[in-house]
Each structure stands twice: as structure tokens, then as C-alpha cells.
């Protein structure tokens, strides 16, 4: 093997190792903020208006997105202004929309709204609360995020009235 082909082989192997290291690092583990090590969920967004409806869970009837994932409020939010960005939004993806939110079964349409996030995207609100899913909920109807104290405040599922469900 010539010196030139040896250098080329070494460069290809090195590039492959760098790509592998980047991919493994991207898989991540837990959060530096005490967050979950649960797998990341698909972003809670859609084309057009995002749908919000009611579904039965172990907490009773709660707000869910179009895929049946429980929606949560974050007690650190100030009014309709989201306080969850960066790593927080990675664990608690905001329910984003590109159109007017759609009221599904059991939802009061007049309580649905939206707010601009710091990144310029639009997040769905209900009764003035920005809405989030939780990456720890791996399937529809789960409420694993209920009453978790994470990223500086607690998270709660919402009732049809748009209030937190206190499970204590």
C-alpha cells in the first residue's frame, strides 16, 4: 500500500469516527437541569392549525393533542408568555401551530389561542396557558409529566376548563 493511499484510508476512518461520535453524542442521556432521560418526542407541530381535544386518562379527562398526547401547563409561564426554551423545550415540546388552533371534542373554542415564542414560532394556548407535551409520555393517554418539578417549576395536565389538574 502506498503512502498516499494509507493517508487517504486514515482520513476516511477518522472522518467516520468523528461522524459516529457526533451521532452518539446527539443521542444524549439525561438533562443537565434534572430533566428526563426519556427519548425525544416528535415536535408537537403540524401544518395548519393544531388540534386540541379531551381524552380520558388516569387523571380524568385532560387536554390532548391530535395524537392523543397529554398537554401540560408550566407554572413558570407568565400569562401566555412561555418560560420554556432551549433544553426545557427539548423535554417539554411546545404545541406549535401554523394556523388557527382547532377545538376538538369537549374543548371550548373561545379558550383556544396562540402566543409568539422567543424563537418566532407560534404556540397554542388554552385558557391563557401555553401548551406542551412531555417526552416521557411514550404513547397516547399517558400522564407521566403530571406534577413533575422540572426547569424551575411544576408541570400539570389541564382540565376542560383550562385549569391545572392537581393530583395530590
N, C-alpha and C positions, 0 to 999 in steps of 0.2 A: 504494500500500500504506500502511495506517495505521501510526502509531507502535506501537499495541498489537499488531497482527499481526506487525510487524517484531520486536518484543521476544519474542513467542511463538516465531517462527521461529528466532531466535538461541538461545533457551533449548533448543529441541528439538535443534538442531545441536550445541550444547555438550554436552548430555546424551549424544548419540550418540558424540561424540568421547571423552568420558570412558569410556563403556562399551567402545569399541574399544581404548582404551589399557589398560584393565584386562584385557581378553581377551588382548591381545598380551603383556602382562607375565606373565600366567598361563602362557603357552606356554613361557617360560623358555629358558635355554640350558644352560650348564654349572653345576656346583655351586661355591659359594664354598669348598668344602672339597676341591677337586681331584676332584670327582665326575664322573660321566659326563654327557655331553650327550645321551644316548640318550633316546628317548621314554619317558614313564612307562608302566608296565605296569598292567594291571588289578590291583586289590588281590587278593592271594593269599588270599582267604577264600571261604567258602561257607556255605550254611545247613546245619546239622548238622555231622557230623564230616568234616574234611578228609581226603582220601585221600593216602597216600604209597606209592609203588611203586618198582621198579627199572626202569631203561631203559639200553640200550646207547648210549654216546657215544664220542667220540674218546678219552676218558679211561678207557674201560671201562664197567662197569656202575656207575651212580650213582643216588642217590635223586632222584626227580622227583615233582612234584605231579600232580593228576588231569589236568592239561592237558599233561603231559609236560615241563614246565619244570624245569630242573635246580635242585636245592635245595642251598644252601650253609650252611656254618657260619662264624661270625665269631670270630676268635681273641681279640677283646677281651671277649667274653662271659665272665662269671664263673659257672661252673656252668651252671645252667638259667636264669640271670638275663640278660636281653637288655641289651646296652650300645648298641643301635642304635635311636635315636628321632629325631624331627624330620626334618631333611634327609637323614640316613642312611637312615631308613625310607622316604623317598621314592625313593631309588635302589635300596635293598635291601628291598623289601616283605616283612614277616614273613608266614609262612604261618599265618594265623589260622584258628580253628575256633570253632564254637558248640556243638560236641558232642564226643563221644569220637572221637579220630583213628582212621581206618580203615587197617589194614595191607593193602596190595595185594600183588601177586605179588612174591615174593622178600624181603619185609620181615618181620622178627621182631617180632611184635605186642608182646611184652613190653618192647621197646626204645622203643616209641612212648609219648609222654606229652604233657604240656602245662605251660605256665607262665603266670602272670599278667604282663602288660606294665605299664609305668608308666601307660599310658592306660586301664587296666582291662580291655582286651581279652585274649583267651586265644590264645597262640601255641603251635603244635605243636613238640614236641621229639623228637629221636631220639638214643638213647644219651646223653641228658643235654644235647644241643646244641640250642638254639633254631634253627629252620629259616627260611631266607629264599630268595626268588627274586631275580633280578637284572634290572633294566630293560634292560640291554644285550643280553640274550638275547631276540631277537625271535621265535623260534619254538622248538618242542619239540626237545629234544636238543642245543641249543647250550650251550656251556660258556664263554662269553666272560668270565664273572666269576672264573674259576679263577686263583688266586694273585695277585689284584689287591690291592694295599696301598692301602686307602682308609678314611677315617674313623678312622684311628689303629691299624689292624691289618690283617692279611691275611684273605682270604676263600677258602674251599676247598669243592669239591664233596665229598660224603660217599659212602663205600662202603657195601655192605650190612651191614658190621659196625658202621657208625656212626662210622667214623674218617675223618679228612680224607684226601683223595687228594692226595698230594704229587707234582706233575707234573715236578719237577726231575730 
